[in-house]
Amino acid sequence: MAGKKVTTTHFRCAPTKKQPKSPKYARCIKSNRIKLDEFAVIKFPLSTETALKMIEDHNTIVFLCDQRANKATIKRAVEKRYQTKVVKINTLVRLDGLKKAFVRLAPNVEAMEVATKIGLF
């Protein structure tokens, strides 16, 4: 008898060789980031009583926006689309899934003039 006697219950086999990969087509990684332009970010301005009161009292216009938009993209979109200066933006997500943005305009810009230019009045 040639070889050593096996005294354990563990079966040892030779390691399997790894074949080089040869894919049928090249996989490309697509970016998950969705680019939003100023028309995709801002959907429409709100014209409820409270929104109109905020225009008069606080120089603030209320917009419904895309949910993926953040404050910086909303600010850029408002400044580019309506040619105004934005001071501050507050956002919240409503229960129906839409994002509401409260855009405070600069003191030298009248929110009433911008709202009439948009077509709220």
N, C-alpha and C positions, 0 to 999 in steps of 0.2 A: 504494500500500500504506500502510495506516494502522498506526501502532504501531511498536514497537521490535522489532528482530530478536532472537530468542532464540539465545544462543551457548553456553549451558550445558546439561548433561544433566539437571539437577535440575528436577523438575516441581513448581511452586509452585501450590497451590490455595488458595482462600479458606477461612478457618477455619470449621468446622462450628458451627452455633448450638446451644447447649445448651438443651433444652426444660425448662421447670419440672417438677419431680417431682410426680406426682399418684398416690400409692400407693393400692392398692385397700383396704388396711386399715392401721391404725396399728400400727407395731412397738413393742412395749414390751420394755424390757430387764428380764429377770428376774434376781434375785440368785442367784449360784451358792452362796452360803453356806447350809449346811444347819443348821437349828437342832436341837440335841440337848437333850432334857430329861434329868433325872436318871435316868429309867428306860431311856432309849436309850443313855446313856453307859456305865453299868455293866451288863454282861451277866450275870455270875454270879461268885461267889467261888470260888477254887480250893481244893480239899480234898485235895491230895496230901500225902505225908509231909513234904516239905520246907516246904510252905506252913504246915502245922500246927506244925512246929518253929519257923518264924519267928514265929508267933503267940505261942508260949510264951517264946521267948528274946528276941526283938527288939521285941515289942509292935507287930508289923506284920501287916497282913492283905493277902492277894494277891487281886486281882480281874482278870478278863478284861474288857476294855473295847472300845468301838468304836474303830476305827483312826483316825478323824478327830478324836477327842477329844484335847485337850492336857492338861497337868498342871493348869491352872487350872480347866478344866471338870470334870475328875475330882475335884478337891478340893471344889468346890462341890457336886457330886452326892453324894459320900460324906457331907459334913457335913449336907446337907439330908435325905438319905434315912435315915441312921442316927443323926442327932442327936449326932454326936461331934465332937471337935476334932482336926483333922489337922495334924501338924507338918511332914511332908516326904513327897514322892512321887517315886519312881523309876519310870521306864517303859522298856519295851523292846518291840520288835516281834518276835514269834516267827516261825519259818520258815513256819508255815502261814498267816501274815498277820494273826493276832490280836494285839492289843496287851495286854501284861501290865503291870499297875500294882501296885507295892509301896507300900502306904499305911501310913506310920508314924503311929501315934496319939500323942496327948499323953501325958505321963507320968502324969497323974492319971486317965486313962481306961484301963481294962483291956481289952486286945484279946480276951481270953477271954470276957468278958461280952458284948462286941459280937458275937463269933462265935457264941455260943449264941443271942443274939437273932436273928441272921440265920438260923441253923439249920445251922451247920457241924458241931455236935456233937450 
